[in-house]
Amino acid sequence: MLPASIQITGELLSAAEVQAIVEGLQEDGVRLLSVRGCQLSDRDFARVCSGVAACGSLAQLNLNLGVVSGVSRTQRLADALKANRSLQTLFLHGSPLLDAGLVTLNSALSTHPALVCLDLGDCMLGDEALALVCGMLPPDGAKSGLRELTLSANPGISSKGWARLAIAVAHSSQLRVLNLDYNLLGDQVSGMLAVSVASSRTLEVLDLEGTGLTNQSAQGGGSRGAEPVVDRRAGGQSGRWRRPTGETGWGCWFGGGETGVEGRGRGGLEGMEEELKGKAVFDGKPVELL
């Protein structure tokens, strides 16, 4: 019998529903479990976590929209993740984790043998948490790490924190997708990200919708508030950057229609290089192009 998918959204879970979920997990009968926005008691949450810990078939777990609330639930989840060996994707979007919550989860997340996709959007994270996330993006030659990371809508992260992430992304040997939408990044961070995009050999999608980037930002200066980055493949203002399939270089497009700033190159900035040189800084020092 193939593992099943259990998807429940925004409901108050009954004891019978929780029991069915736990039994399915304990019998390795669940591949996808989503209880997005659901309400359940602390006792029932602990039971679900015990099932996650024991399950060898679970590949995706969705606890978005406040299911993980409070210190005790965060610790329960951390304990479950330490025991689990099958989970590949974890969604915690909209959970009030704060930095302290990610400190609790960090060991379980960073040492999990299968986890490749993590959503920490709108989790009220700050610089301390982001520093831990950077540790999940190991450089070339190190252990495997995340391939897809979402950090949308975490306004507590400072420009220094984003700069640290940009450096980690530039050196990451695994990351394919990075979602930073709805964070106020500003001009300095946009320059840092352009450098990391050009340096990365793996990044394929960078979502910057709602971050205030402009054509002038792409050139290393200017003001906020105009057009987001556009994915030309999508044919509209999706706010994404995408590396063309099969190419070793990169492509970045700021603005709309047939206008914008574009550059391509193998590990370099070419069309944007002269504009960005010396303008991407970290702790007051220029960042060298890799």
VENZIQUI-V501174 format. One record per pair of residues at least 24 apart in sequence whose C-alpha atoms are under 10 Angstrom apart, sorted by the first residue. I is the first residue (numbers start at 1). J is the second residue. Records with the same first field share a line. If there is no record, write none. Layout:
I=J, J
This chain:
1=29
2=28, 29, 30, 31, 57
3=27, 28, 29, 30, 31, 32, 57, 58
4=28, 29, 30, 31, 32, 33, 57, 58
5=29, 30, 31, 32, 33, 34, 58, 60
6=30, 31, 32, 33, 34, 35, 61
7=32, 33, 34, 35, 36, 61, 62
8=33, 34, 35, 36, 37, 38, 62
9=34, 35, 36, 37, 38, 39, 63, 64, 65
10=35, 36, 37, 38, 39, 65, 67
11=35, 36, 37, 38, 39, 40
12=37, 38, 39, 40, 41
13=38, 39, 40, 41, 44
14=39, 40, 41, 44
15=40, 41, 44
18=44, 45, 47, 48
19=44, 47, 48
20=48
21=47, 48, 51, 52
22=47, 48, 49, 50, 51, 52, 54, 55
23=48, 51, 55
24=51, 52, 55, 57
25=49, 50, 51, 52, 53, 54, 55, 56, 57, 58
26=50, 51, 52, 53, 54, 55, 56, 57
27=51, 54, 55, 56, 57
28=52, 54, 55, 56, 57, 58
29=55, 56, 57, 58
30=55, 56, 57, 58, 59, 60
31=55, 56, 57, 58, 59, 60, 61, 86, 87
32=57, 58, 59, 60, 61, 62, 87, 89
33=58, 59, 60, 61, 62, 63
34=60, 61, 62, 63, 64, 90, 91
35=61, 62, 63, 64, 65, 67
36=61, 62, 63, 64, 65, 66, 67, 91, 92, 93, 94
37=62, 63, 64, 65, 66, 67, 68, 94, 95
38=63, 64, 65, 66, 67
39=66, 67
40=67
42=68, 69, 70, 72, 73, 76
43=73
45=73, 76, 77
46=72, 73, 75, 76, 77, 80
47=76
48=76, 77, 80
49=73, 76, 77, 78, 79, 80, 81, 84
50=76, 77, 79, 80, 81, 83, 84
51=80, 84
52=77, 79, 80, 81, 83, 84, 85, 86, 87
53=77, 78, 79, 80, 81, 82, 83, 84, 85, 86, 87
54=80, 81, 83, 84, 85, 86
55=80, 83, 84, 85, 86, 87
56=84, 85, 86, 87
57=84, 85, 86, 87
58=84, 85, 86, 87, 88, 89
59=85, 86, 87, 88, 89, 90, 114, 115
60=86, 87, 88, 89, 90, 91, 115, 117
61=87, 88, 89, 90, 91, 92
62=89, 90, 91, 92, 93, 119
63=90, 91, 92, 93, 94, 95
64=90, 91, 92, 93, 94, 95, 119, 120, 121, 122, 123
65=91, 92, 93, 94, 95, 96, 122, 123
66=92, 93, 94, 95, 96, 97, 123
67=92, 93, 94, 95, 96
68=92, 93, 94, 95, 96, 97, 101
69=94, 95, 96, 97, 101
70=95, 96, 97, 98, 101
71=96, 97, 100, 101, 104
72=101
73=101
74=100, 101, 102, 103, 104, 105
75=101, 104, 105
76=104, 105
77=104, 105, 108
78=102, 104, 105, 106, 107, 108, 109
79=104, 105, 107, 108
80=108
81=105, 107, 108, 109, 111, 112, 115
82=107, 108, 109, 110, 111, 112, 113
83=108, 112
84=108, 112, 113, 114
85=112, 113, 114, 115
86=112, 113, 114, 115
87=112, 113, 114, 115, 116, 117
88=112, 113, 114, 115, 116, 117, 118, 146
89=114, 115, 116, 117, 118, 119, 146, 148
90=115, 116, 117, 118, 119, 120
91=117, 118, 119, 120, 121, 150
92=118, 119, 120, 121, 122, 123, 150
93=118, 119, 120, 121, 122, 123, 150, 151, 152, 153
94=119, 120, 121, 122, 123, 124, 152, 153, 154
95=120, 121, 122, 123, 124
96=120, 122, 123, 124, 125
97=122, 123, 124, 125, 129
98=122, 123, 124, 125, 126, 128, 129, 154, 156
99=123, 124, 125, 126, 127, 128, 129, 130, 131, 132, 156
100=125, 126, 128, 129
101=125, 129
102=126, 128, 129, 130, 132, 133
103=128, 129, 132, 133
105=132
106=132, 133, 135, 136
107=132
109=133, 136, 145, 146
110=134, 135, 136, 137, 138, 144, 145, 146
111=136, 143, 144, 145
112=145
113=143, 144, 145
114=144, 145, 146
115=144, 145, 146, 147, 148
116=144, 145, 146, 147, 148, 149, 174, 175
117=145, 146, 147, 148, 149, 150, 175, 176, 177
118=146, 147, 148, 149, 150, 151
119=148, 149, 150, 151, 152, 179
120=149, 150, 151, 152, 153, 154, 179
121=149, 150, 151, 152, 153, 154, 179, 180, 181, 182
122=150, 151, 152, 153, 154, 155, 156, 182, 183
123=151, 152, 153, 154, 155, 156
124=151, 153, 154, 155, 156, 157
125=151, 153, 154, 155, 156, 157
126=154, 155, 156, 157, 158, 161, 162
127=156, 157, 158, 159, 160, 161, 162, 164, 165
128=157, 161
129=157, 161
130=154, 157, 158, 161, 162, 164, 165
131=161, 162, 164, 165, 168
132=165
133=165, 168
134=161, 164, 165, 166, 167, 168, 169, 172
135=165, 168, 172
136=168, 172, 174, 175
137=165, 168, 169, 170, 171, 172, 173, 174, 175
138=168, 169, 171, 172, 173, 174, 175
139=168, 169, 170, 171, 172, 173, 174
140=171, 172, 173, 174
141=172, 173
142=172, 173
143=173, 174
144=172, 173, 174, 175
145=172, 173, 174, 175
146=172, 173, 174, 175, 176, 177, 178
147=172, 173, 174, 175, 176, 177, 178, 202, 203
148=174, 175, 176, 177, 178, 179, 203, 205
149=175, 176, 177, 178, 179, 180, 206
150=177, 178, 179, 180, 181, 206, 207
151=178, 179, 180, 181, 182, 183
152=178, 179, 180, 181, 182, 183, 207, 208, 209, 210, 211
153=179, 180, 181, 182, 183, 184, 210, 211
154=180, 181, 182, 183, 184
155=182, 183, 184, 185
156=183, 184
157=183, 184, 185
158=183, 184, 185, 189
159=184, 185, 186, 187, 188, 189, 190, 192, 282
160=188, 189, 281, 282, 283
161=189, 282
162=188, 189, 190, 192, 193, 282
163=188, 189, 190, 191, 192, 193, 196, 280, 281, 282, 283
164=189, 192, 282, 283
165=189, 192, 193, 196
166=190, 191, 192, 193, 194, 195, 196, 197, 282
167=192, 193, 195, 196, 197, 199, 200, 282, 287
168=196, 200
169=193, 195, 196, 197, 199, 200, 201, 202, 203
170=194, 195, 196, 197, 198, 199, 200, 201, 202, 203, 289, 290
171=196, 199, 200, 201, 202, 290
172=196, 199, 200, 201, 202, 203
173=200, 201, 202, 203
174=200, 201, 202, 203
175=200, 201, 202, 203, 204, 205
176=200, 201, 202, 203, 204, 205, 206, 242, 243
177=202, 203, 204, 205, 206, 207, 241, 242
178=203, 204, 205, 206, 207, 208, 240, 241
179=205, 206, 207, 208, 209, 239, 240
180=206, 207, 208, 209, 210, 211, 240
181=206, 207, 208, 209, 210, 211, 212, 228, 239, 240
182=207, 208, 209, 210, 211, 212
183=208, 209, 210, 211, 212
184=208, 210, 211, 212, 213, 224, 225
185=210, 211, 212, 213, 224
186=211, 212, 213, 214, 217, 221, 222, 223, 224, 225
187=211, 212, 213, 214, 216, 217, 218, 219, 220, 221, 222, 223, 224, 279, 280
188=217, 220, 221, 222, 279, 280, 281, 282
189=213, 217, 220, 280, 281, 282
190=214, 217, 218, 219, 220, 221, 276, 280
191=217, 218, 219, 220, 221, 275, 276, 277, 278, 279, 280, 281, 287
192=220, 276, 279, 280, 281, 282, 286, 287
193=218, 280
194=218, 219, 220, 252, 269, 272, 273, 276, 280
195=267, 268, 269, 272, 273, 276, 277, 280, 287, 288, 289, 290
196=267, 268, 287, 289, 290
197=241, 243, 249, 250, 251, 252, 267, 268, 269
198=249, 250, 251, 252, 263, 264, 265, 266, 267, 268, 269, 270, 272, 273, 289, 290
199=249, 250, 265, 266, 267, 268, 269, 289, 290
200=248, 249, 250, 266, 267, 268, 290
201=243, 247, 248, 249, 250, 266, 267
202=243, 248, 249, 250
203=241, 242, 243, 250
204=240, 241, 242, 243, 244, 245, 250, 251
205=231, 240, 241, 242, 243, 244
206=231, 239, 240, 241, 242, 243, 252
207=231, 238, 239, 240, 241, 242
208=238, 239, 240, 241
209=237, 238, 239, 240, 241
210=238, 239
211=239
213=239, 254, 255
214=254, 255, 260
215=253, 254, 255, 256, 259, 260, 261
216=254, 255, 261
217=254, 276
218=252, 253, 254, 255, 260, 261, 262, 272, 275, 276
219=254, 261, 271, 272, 273, 274, 275, 276, 277, 279
220=272, 273, 274, 275, 276, 277, 278, 279, 280
221=275, 276, 279, 280
226=254, 255
227=254, 255, 256
228=253, 254, 255, 256
229=253, 254, 255, 256, 260
230=254, 255, 256, 257, 260
231=256
232=256, 257, 258
